[in-house]
């Protein structure tokens, strides 16, 4: 009931971020001309009205390749938009994903109170209110890592599916495959083949969407340029290192407490999933040093969950088990 109330609160109080209007434009553009789509989304909210990158139908079209690489997320919006208005459908995806993730954490930890407190933390509530694919990615990643402790193929299916939500999930998938191969749960040649397939899927999605590539995305996000089609495909080492240092300084206060939780969890229970998560998080930050911790929220959930599990069953659980075995 608490998780349901949290999800409803997120649905009722969405954050008016710009990305949600670009996702709406992408779905609308499947059946409407770009000029008509632009006239709708541009004047849909003060946030879109004030945007300098969303200043013409042509520039809206230039932004589309950066977002259309997420076909699973867009498909979910398209399906729900047949029942709800577009913006409500986008918010519903995030809020429902937050609820679903909370249910997974509850089954993983079997600690209702601690699970509820974990999911009520600010970064989790934030992604439940945003119009971005981060909450849906979290919903796929958390059960995949939970199942990976006992199964092999079910988590890999979920991780493959998550590539259609966020292509950067390939970093986590490579880390999981390396762990499975090192732990001899799958042969090394199978892990290598699956890694090649995963990377191939990402390249195919980028090619299909007409994406501009990592250099343009990096410059567009961290250096300069309002229109990605006009950004040069050049990045110097000095520019990269300056952005990396700036991003690290900006995000350190946000991730510090979660890094502490992860270290405490590792000290109490040396779960290899923590190594997998750490590798994926560091690799992601090196490629995209953003100060927005919404990209890492799935890692926060996993670190918190493993810490909760390290304390073992609660006193009430032990008492119930004792009563069951008494004659």
N, C-alpha and C positions, 0 to 999 in steps of 0.2 A: 504493500500500500504506500509506503514511503517513496519507493522508486517511481511508482505511478504518479504520485503527487509531484515529485521532482520533475518528471517528464512533462506533465501538464503545465507546470510553472514555466518551463523552458519554451513550450509551445505558445503560451500566452504572452510571453515577454521576449520575442526574438530580437536579435541584434541587427541593426540596419547596416550591414556591411555591403560593399560594392559588388563583391563576387556573386552574390545571390541574384543580382539583376542580369549579370552576364550569363549565368546558367539559365535563367528564364529566357533570355534572348536566344540562346542556342536551341532550346526546346521549341520555342515559338517559330524559329526559322525553318523548322522541318516542314511547316505547312503555310508559312506566311512570308511575303517578300521582306527583305532586310530593311527597307525604308519604313514599312509599317511597323515592324518589330522595334526599330529604333524609336519611333515616335511614341510608342507605348512605354518602353522601359526607361527612357530618358526622363520622362515626366511622372514617373511612378512614385518617386520619393525625393525629398530634399537632398539625400545622399547622392542619388544618381544625377540630380540636377546640378549639383556643385562639382561633379567630377570633371576634371580637365582632360582625362584620357577618353572619356565617353562623350566626345563633342561632335560626332558626325556618324552617319551610317557606315562610311568607309572605314573609319577608325574602330568602330565596333567590330566590323568584319576582321580587321587586323588582330584584334584581341582574341578572337574565337579559337585559333589553333592552340593557344596556351591553356584553354579550358576543355576543348573537345576530346582530349586524350583520356577522358574518364567516362567511357560509354556505359558502364554499369551504373554509375551514379546518375548520369543523365537519363538512362532508361527508367530508373526508379522515379525520378521527378516526372517524366513523361507519363508513366502509368498513374501516379497519384493525381496528376493535374487533370485527369478525366473526371475526378470526383471532387477535388478541392481547387480553389484558385491557385495560381502558380506559386505565389509567395507562401501561402499556407502549406502547400505541398512540400516546398523546399524545407520549411521549418519543421514539418512533421517528420521528414526523413531523419533529421538530426535528433529531434526529441525522442523518437521511437528507438533510434540506435542507442541513445544514452540509456534508456530503459532496458533494452535487450542486453547491453553490456553489463549493467548492474545485476541482472538475473544470472548471467554467466559467472560473474564474480561471486555471487551468493552460492551457487552450486560448487564453485571451485574451493571456497574457503569454509563453507558451512558455518559462517559466523555472521548472522544477520545484522547486528548492530554495527560491527566494524566494517562490513561491506557497505552499509548505507552511509556511514561517515566518509569512507573513501570516495564513493561516487558523488557525495555532496561537496567535495573539494572544488575550489574555484576553477581550475583548468578543465575539469570534466563538465561542470555546469556551463562553462563558456562554449565548448564545442556543441553542447546540446542546444544552444541558442543561435549559433552561427549558421549562415547559409553556405556551408562549405562541405566537402566530402570527408572531413576529418572524423566526424562521429561515426559515419558508416564504415570507414576504414578500421576504426577502433573495434567496432562490433564484429568484424571478421578476424582481426588479428588476435584479440584476447582469447576467444575459444580455440583458435588454431594453436596458440602456445599452450593452453591448458591441455588440449588433446595430445599434444606432442610428447607429453610425459608418459603416455600409455600406448599411443598409436603412431603410425607413420603416415599412411596415405590420406586419412581424413584431414589432418592439418595442412598437408601440402595442397589438397584440393581447395581449401579455404584461402590459402595464401595465393594460389594461382588466380582465383576469383578476385582477390583483392587488388590485383594488378589493374583491373578495369575500374577501380575506384581511385587509387593513387598509384601511378607508375613507380614512384620512388619506394614503394613497398618491396621492390625487387631487392633492395639492399638487405632487408630483413630476411627475405627468402633465401638469399645466398648464404647468410649467416646460419640459418636453420639447416640448410643442406650440408654446410661444412660440419656442423655439430653432429648431424645424423650419420655422416660418413665417418667422422672421427670416433664416434661411439659405436661404430660397426652395426648400426641399425639398418643401413642400406649399403650396398656395394659402392665403392668410390666411383666406378664408371657410371652407375645410375645417377649418383649425385651430380656428376659432371654433366651428364646428358640433360638432366632436369634444369641445371643452371643455364645451360646454353639455350634451352627452350624458353626459360623465363626471360632472359635477356633479349631473345629474339622477339618475344611477344611485346616487350617494351619498345623495341625499335620499330616493330610493325605498327603499333598504336601511334607512335610519333610520326611515322611516315604517312599513315592514313589521315591523320589530323592536319598534316602540313605544318607540324611544329617547327619552330625556328632553331631549336637546339639549345644546349646547356649554356653556351656563351651568351647568347642573346637574352635568355631568361635571367642569367646572373646580372648582366648589365642593366636590364630593365628593372630588376628588383632592387639592386643595391647601389648602382652608380648614377645613371642618368638615362633619360629618354622616355617620352610619353607614348611613342608609337613604335611597337616592336619591329614592324617591317622596315623601319628606317634606322635601326640600331646596327652598328658595324659588328661583324663576327670576329672581333679581336678583343683579347683580354690579356693584360700584362701581369707578370708575377707581382709587381708592386701593387697594382689595383686589387688583385685577389687577396693579398696578405692584409692590406688596409681594411678591406671589407670583413675579413675573417676576424681581425682584432676588434673591430667595432662591434660585430655581432656577438663575440664572446663577452665583451664588457657589458653589453646591454642585457644579455640573457642570464648571466651568472646568478643574479639574485633570484631569478625565477626557478632555476633548476637546482639551486643549492640544497633545498630541503628534500627534494626528490632523490638527489644523489646521496644524501645522508641516509634516506630510507633504504636505498639500494645497498649501500655499504653495510648497514645494520642487518639487512636481510641476508647478505652474503656471509657476514660474521656468524650469524646464528645457524644458517643452513646453506651450505655451499651448493646452491642449485645452479646447474649449468645454464639454465635459461637466462640468468642474470648476465652471464658473459655474452650470450647471443644478443640480448637486448642492448648491452653496452656497445658492442661492435656496430650494430645497426644505427644507434643514435649518433655515435661519433662519426661514422661514415656519412650519414645524412647531413650533419652540421658542417663537415668539411666541404661537401658539395654545395650546400645551400645554407650559409651561416645567418639564418634569420633569427631575430629576437622574439618571434612569435612562438610560444611554446605549444601552440595547438598542434604543431607537427609532431610533437613528442608525447602527446597526452596518452597514447596507448602504452608507452613505456612507463609512464607514471602509474597507470593502473596495474600493470604487471608487477612492478617493484613493490607497490603497496600490498598487492595480493600475496606475493611470496613472503613478505614480512609478516602478514597476518597468519599465514599458514605455519610459519616457523614456531609459533607459540603453541601449536598442537591443539587438540580439542578443548572446548570450554568446559568449565566445571559442570554445567548443566548437561552437556553431552556425555561426560564421563558418568554422571549420576544415572542418566537414562540407560546407558549401556550396562551399568551394574545391576540395575533393576531388572533388565531383560534376562540376565543370566542367572539371577537368583531363583532357586527352586520354589 
